[in-house]
């Protein structure tokens, strides 16, 4: 349920934060909903901002924002030990509008909206509306916070013609700390620069972390497969040409030291396979081995277990990109669907 909290911060801390945020230069053109917002509004983005981001960016916050979040995260509505994945401020003047949108499609994230104003007249309008139109609305008010589920629709309504102030809000988008393996992978990918590599849905970091999570949620194959999924395109693939890491004996050894030899070996093998086709229909050489077509028309024999694990990684990779369809990849689709059934029955 949404939480509205007045006197959210100590008075001195709120005053310092408000003056700091209002002193930052804003740029015009940010859109609350890229599909329906024809104009945009003012914004200030102090850290990397991408709607699909999963990386913990808490320690990249400017010092004052970090001190603020260390207070914010103590509120019970955010759960235990949340981390920042996005942070920015929005500004609305008369003539700019907000439109209904969600901050995330993930169910476990929370959005904290801090109203940054010295005073607010109710006739100035500018409510934040959340949920269905009949669910609720909150007026700006000094030192007021609104905490909602990030996947809940909401919108900042326009200020009235009578309004003489910039309607300013500061947002912290948060997620709970996830498994040790997830955080370990995410931290390493950030350090290697994966946030700077673009992917179909956000960044390479986000794609790799989502693939890890898909495999982790299925619970099949163990940590080596989870990590291999989270590393599957760091060396590039036949479809994704960019290389986060150029594979050499030294760099591969560093990855193996960090995530284990089996995980690194699977990730490297995945980068060499001519996929997804050869994983959809491998050539069998014996009941325990199959031939995989590699890049540059080479062939390689892999064990039954290796083939299974490579297929699971490919399934998660395609599923994250909404490409695992029964029409295009019937074998891989059936493997992924069957694996889900097994897990629902608790047999894996």
N, C-alpha and C positions, 0 to 999 in steps of 0.2 A: 504494500500500500504506500502511496506517496506520503512523505513526511514534510510538514511545514514547521520550521523552527525559527522563532524570533530570538534576538540577542544571541545569535549563533556563535560569534567570536567575542572575546574580551573587547571592551569598548576601544581601548587604545590600539589593539591589534587591528580591529576593523578599520579605524580611522587611517592608520598607516597603510593598510592594504588598499583602501579606496583611493587614497591620494596617489599611490603608486600606479594602480591600474589606469586611473583617469589621466595620468601623465604620459602614458605610452601612445605613440603615434599609431592611429588606426588606418587601415586601407579599406577602400570601398570595393564591393563586388562579391564578397562571400555570400553563398546561397544556402539557406536553411534546407531547401529541397531542390536538388539539381534538376528534377523532372518538372516541378511546378512553379518554381520561383523565377519570374521573368526579369527581376532587377537585382536583388541582393541587398546587403546591408554592410555596415562597417564592422571590422574585426581586427583583433591583434592576436598573433599566434607566437607565443614565446618559445615553443618547442615543436619538434617534428609533429605534423598532424596529418593523419590519414584515417579515414573512417574504419578501415579494416585492421588497423594496428592492434597487435597483441603484445608488443614488447613492453616491458616495465620501464617507463621513462621517468620514474619518480626522481632519481638522482640527477636528471638533466634539467630539472626545474631551476629557475633563478632562485637565489637564496631566500628571498622573502616569500615566494610562492611555495617553496619547500617547507618553510616554517609554518605557513598557513595550512598546507596539506597535513602536516604532522598533527595539527589540531583537528582538522576536518575528519581524518580517518578514525578518530576515536569514537565517533558517533555510532551508536548501536545499529542504526539503519543501514550502515555500509558493511556490516558483517566483520569478520575477524581478518585483520592484516590485509586490507586492500592495497592495490598499487595503482599508480596513475598510468593510463595509456593514451590520454589526450588531455590537453588543457589549452583554453583560449578564452578571450573576452569578445563579446559582441556589443555593438552600439547601434541604437535606433534613434533616428530623428523623425520629425513629422514628415510623412511622405514615403517612409520605408516600412515595409511590411514583413511579417514572418508567416510561414506556412507550415502546415502539419508535416512532421517527419519523425523518424526514429533515429537515435544515435547509433544503434547497433541492432543486428538481428540475433545476437547471442543472448541467452536467457539469464546469465549470471552476472551481468554488468549493471552498474548503477551510475547515474548522472547526478552530480551535485551542482545546483544553480545558486550562486551567491549574487544577490542584488546589491549593486555598487552605487548607492545614491546617498546624498546628504539629507535629502528630504524627498517626499513624494506626495503630490496632491492626487486624491482619487479621481478627480476630473481629468487628469493627464492620461488615464487609461493605461495601455501597455501591459495588460495582464499576461501571464504565462498560463496557457490553457493546456490541460493534459488529459489523456485518455479520450473517451468519447466526449462530444461537446457538452453533454449533460453531467460529466463526471466531476469536473472542478476547474477552478481558475484561481490564481494567486496574484495579487497586486504587488508590484515592487514596493519595498519598504526598507529603510535603512537596517542593515545587519540581519536581514531575513534570508533564510536558505530554504530551498525546495529540493528534496531528494526523491528521485523517481527511478523506476526500472528503465534502463537505457533502451529497451525494445518497446517501450510504451510511447504511442504517438503523442506529440506535444507541439506547441507553437507559441511564439512570442507575438502577441497582438500589437498592432500599430499604436503609437502614441497619438493623442488628440492634437488638434490644431492649437489648443490652449497651452500645450506642454512647452516649457522653455528650457528643459534639461535634456541632456543626452541620456537615453535609457541604456544603462550599462549593466551587463551581467558577466560574471566570471564563472567558467565551467571547469569542473574536474570530472573527467570520465574515468571510471575505475573498474577494475576487475579483481576478483579474489586471487590470491596466490595459488597457483596450481601445483601439480605434482613436482617432486624434486627433479625428475627427468625433464619435464617441460621447461622449468625455469633454467636448468643447466644448459639445455639446448638453446633457448632463447637468448640467454646472456652471451653465449659464445657467438651466435650468429650476429648479434648486435656489434660485438667487438670486431668481427670480421668485415663489417660494413654491409650486411645483407639488407639493411633498411634503405640503402641507396640503389638497390637493384629492383627494377620494376617487374611486376608479374601481372597476370590477367586480373587478379582481384587484390590489388594493393601492392605489397612488396614481396620479394622473394622470402624474406623473413617470415611474413605472415602465412604464406603458402606452406612453407616447410613446417611451421609450428602447427598449422591446422592438420596437415597430413600426419604428423606425430600424434596429435590428439585423436584423430579418427582411428588410428591403429590402437592407441592406448585404450580408448573406449571399448573397442572390440575385445581387447584383452587376449588376443591370440598371437603367439609367436614370441612373446617375451620382450624384454627390454632391448635386445639386439635388433629385433625387427622394428620396434618403435623408433629407436635412434636411426636405423637405416632409412626409414621413411622420412625422418626429419632431416636427413642429409642427402636425399636421393638425387638432387640436382646441383649440389655444391660444385661438382666438377663439370657441370653442363651435361646435356643429353642431346640425342639426335633432334629433339624438338625445341629444347631450350639451349640456345647457343652460348649464352653468357656463362662465364666461369667465375664463381666466387673464390674458388681455390684452384690453382693450376696443379694438376696431379703430378707430383714427383715423388721419389722415394722418401724425401725429407718431409714434404707436406702431408703425404699419406700417413707417414709414421706419427706425425703430430696429431692428426685426426684420430688415429687408432689409439694413441695414448689417452686421448680425452674421452672417447666414447666406446672403446673396445675394438679389437681386431675384427670380430665377426661383423659388427655393424658397419665398420669402414669398408670391409671387403664387399658386403652386399651393396653398399652405396656406390662403390667404384664399378662393380659389375653392372649395376643398373645404368650407370652413365655410358657404358660401352654397348649395351644391347640395342639392337634395331627394334625399338618398341613403339607402340604397344603390340604391333602385329605378331611378332615372334613369340610374345607371351600369351597371346590369344590362341595360337595354334603352333606350338613347338613341334619339332620333328623328334620322335622318340627313337633312341638307339637301343634301349633295353627297358625293362620295367622300372629300373632304378635310376636311369639316366635319360637325358634328352639333349638334343642339339639345339642351341640357340644361334640364330643369325645375329652377328655382331655388326657394328658399323664398319664400313669399308669392305663389306661382303665376306668377312671372316666368320668362322663358325667356332663354337666352343661347347664342350660338354659340361653340363651342370647336374648335380645330384637332384633327386626327387625333392629333398628338403629345400635346397636352394631355389628350385623352380617355384615351389609353393610360396616361399617367402618373397621372391621377386614379384609374383603375381599379386600377393596381398598388398605390397607397396604400390604396384601399378593401380590396383583397384582404388586405394585410398587417394592416390594422386589424381586419377580421373574423376572420382567422386567429388573431390574438392572443387574441381573445375566444371562440375555439372555435365561431364562428358561420358559418364559410365552408363550408356543406354543399352538396353537389350537388343536394339536393332543394329547397332554398330559393333558392340563387343559382347555377344551373347554368352561366351564362355566366362569371361571375366565378370560380367554382371551376375551370372548364376553363382560363381564362387563367392562374391561379396554378399549376395542375398542369402546364400546358404550359411555363410559364416555368421550373419546376423541372427539367423534362426537358432543356430547352435548356442550362441551366447544368451539368447532369450531363455533357452531351456537350461542354461547353466551347465552345459556339458563341455565347455572348453576352458 
